[in-house]
Amino acid sequence: MTSPLAPTRWFRDFGRPPRILGLDVARALAILGMAAAHVGELRPFAWGDPSTWTDLVNGRSSILFALLAGVSIALMTGRSTLPAPERMPTLRLNLVGRGAAIFLIGLALEMLNTPIAVILTLYGLLYVAVIPFLRWRAWQLLLAAGVLALVAPAALALLSALALEPYGAGLGFALYGVYPLTAWLAFVLGGLALGRLHVERLRTAVVALAVGVLLAVIGYGLGAVGQAAGVGGDDGGIGSGDGGFGFGSGWDAYPAALAGLDPLRSVLSAFFGVEPHSGGTAEILGSGGFALAVVALCLLLSRPLRWVFLPLAALGSMPLTAYTVHVVSIVVLVGPGGFVQSTAFWLLTAIALVVAATLWSILFGRGPLERLVGRAAQAMASVPVDRRGASADTERHDPATPVITGHRLDP
């Protein structure tokens, strides 16, 4: 039974170091932004029309989510200190367990048949894909993220054109779908680097803000150039097609089919692609910089505005649960296969999520799905679990270990 003093203690202690309140606030904005992109009434963005500025949540919220996932992985694998080699086997299994649990939750949400492009299946894959980079230094992570951003979209577009736009479940899931793995791995690696650079420090937040603004200017500038030149359209040049030239065709038909695809235009579109979910270089730089600036602002503003941000931080401490509740609520209120587009519905969803998360955090601490994922990770890594559900190894090495994109809370 919860002590009557628990709410008082929560308001006093929640968000205090070693927990990083600004990261929780940024996660909450990512969740609310994705919900707005799913159910809100959004009009195409135009600088001269403030009523369209809500379209900023489209695509950028999920990128913010991915960047924060990288920060969380850094926090739970040593923060600014690279994990020791002897810890790596446990950490690898821990991440595999987390990734598997998140992937399965994503599959369950997809089975509900909503119009939402559920991102959790990709997240599960990313938790495994990031394993080889855990002992990389921050500059190496930033270099890898930069190479992925600058080279991968064009390389994938060229490969797709040369292969006559191949298709398949694996290609659609990992390379050419709504969430191309190369682009999203760049965001996670960038977040991992940010987490290694003492993200809790004021100086880091200030530098991150400046870098984020610079990247956004460069990325959206490239996108504007591409649009003016007639390249960098909605698909960014890296969408898959119908699989080429059919049964009976062969090398004789290849040159004509290749000429019809215009590989050069595909490469240019991939580089200058800036539209949400295009996976283009311009989008990775622009929207990635936007997400980095949002994280930095949350880190800076959460210091003087702690009391104001506490409800948002509570929501951000259980993002997996909040995301799942949001998707399930559409099915419950509208029905399987149903679709809702209403700003009023989004506002009610946002209020309900913030209130429910705050009450849950006060009364119970970690979100239920965050606990589930944590236990799956511990089971995979065979780490002893104490009576509170915290792993002994995690408690010893990092008292603020995050789950999917949030820290553990023991109020």
Order of alpha helices (4+ residues) and beta strands (2+ residues): alpha-alpha-alpha-alpha-alpha-alpha-alpha-alpha-alpha-alpha-alpha-alpha-alpha-alpha-alpha-alpha-alpha
